[in-house]
Amino acid sequence: MTSLPPTPRPGAPTLARASAFAALLLLLAFAAAWWTRDLPLFALTPPGGGAADMLPSQRQDLHTTFFTIWAALILVVPALCLLPFRHRSAKAADYWLAFWTVSLLVFLVHFYWAVVVVFGNDWSRILNTPRVTVPRLDTVFAAWWVADVLIAWLWRSEALWVRVQRWGVHALALLLFFMGAAREGELAASRTLGWLLGVAVVVSAVIALQNHRRARTA
C-alpha cells in the first residue's frame, strides 16, 4: 500500500480567508452578546427548571458562551464536509485544515468563556450542572481536537493511526455540535444551525461516496 504524502499546509491566501471569516464571526458573537445583554434570550435557570444558577449580571457572559459556540459551529461545517475529499483535492485539503484550525480557536474562546468566566473555573459546578450535558466528554474532545490540529501542523503524519483518530475526532465533533445545537438548543436559531450542520455533512458524505464508487469503476 502506497503511503500518503505529509498533510499539506494551507497557503497564505486560504488561511487568511478562513482567519478573516473566523475573526468576523467572533466579533459578531461578542457584539451580539453586548447588544442582547438586557434581553432574556437564554434562561438564567438550568434546563428542567429549578432555582436560577446564573445572576442577571451574568447575562452578557452567558450570551457570549452561546454566540461563540454558534460561531465555532458555523466554522467547523466546512472542515467536516471537506474531510472525505482531502486526499483527492489539494484545495479541499487546504481549506479543511484552515477551517479545522480556526474553528478550534473560536471553540477555545467559547470553552474559556464557559469554564473560566461563567463558572469561575469551579469544576464542581461544571460537573454537576444540567447546563453542561457531558462535561467530561466535552473536555476530552477539546484536548483531542487540539492534539489533532497540532499533529496536522507540526508532525503532518498521515499514518494509519493518525487517520483513524482524525476521523474519530471529526465524528465526535459532529455528534457534540449536532446534539448540542439541534437537540438541546434553547432557540430556534440554534436548532436550525444544528440541523443545517447535519444536512451539510450528510450531503458531502453522499457526494464523497458517489465519487469513490465512480473511481473504483473507472
Secondary structure, DSSP 8 states (H G I E B T S, - for coil): -----------HHHHHHHHHHHHHHHHHHHHHHHHTTTS--S-SS-TT--S--S-GGGHHHHHHHHHHHHHHHHHHHHHHHHGGGTTT-HHHHHHHHHHHHHHHHHHHHHHHIIIIIISTT-HHHHTT-TTSS-HHHHHHHHHHHHHHHHIIIII----HHHHHHHHHHHHHHHHHHHIIIIIT-SSHHHHHHHHHHHHHHHHHHHHHHHHHHHHHH-
